[in-house]
Amino acid sequence: MALTTVINKEIRGLKLWQWCLILLPVIISLIIFPFLRDKVYSKNDVIQFDNYHVSITNVATKKEIEGFLIQQKAKGTFVIVDVNVKNTDNKSQYVGADMFRLVDQDNNEFDASSYHFDESSLNPKFSTKGRITYDIPDGTEKVFLLVKNNFLGIGSGKKVDLEIQKALPR
């Protein structure tokens, strides 16, 4: 008897409760996991990771920003994001701008044009604030801040809708 014939007889011979044991985990994972994986946070949410909490305190857009000595013009539009990071672990954690990337509606990732962030070890129970500026093409209407769970920027991270359509210059 061929192997496929044996397998077909075994599958047809399963009882209802055995089918439920096989299919129930598959159905539950199809229903639950997309919601967990695709959760998009809003800019007022506190995003919790194992070792720290992140919150977006302000989002603004500008065509030019003033630097220490010069005024910098955007090639498109600057998106300026103010973040707050709190170390919730019992050891110091490295915190820096590499933990954040800007992603548009087409999944294009943008590096920071500039940042003012105290990139260092953050001791337990302490918080630090930072400002990260991204230059995005004009006409971009939807961007997300991708917050990674480590300073190397490795992993999928969590998305925050920055709602820039409310802040775009008119």
Secondary structure, DSSP 8 states (H G I E B T S, - for coil): --HHHHHHHHHHT--HHHHHHHHHHHHHHHHHHHHHHT-EEETTSEEE-SSEEEEEEEEEEEEEEE-SSSEEEEEEEEEEEEEEEEE-SSS-EEE-GGGEEEEETT--EE--SEEEE--EEE-TT-EEEEEEEEEE-TT---EEEEE-SSTT--S--EEEE--GGGTS--
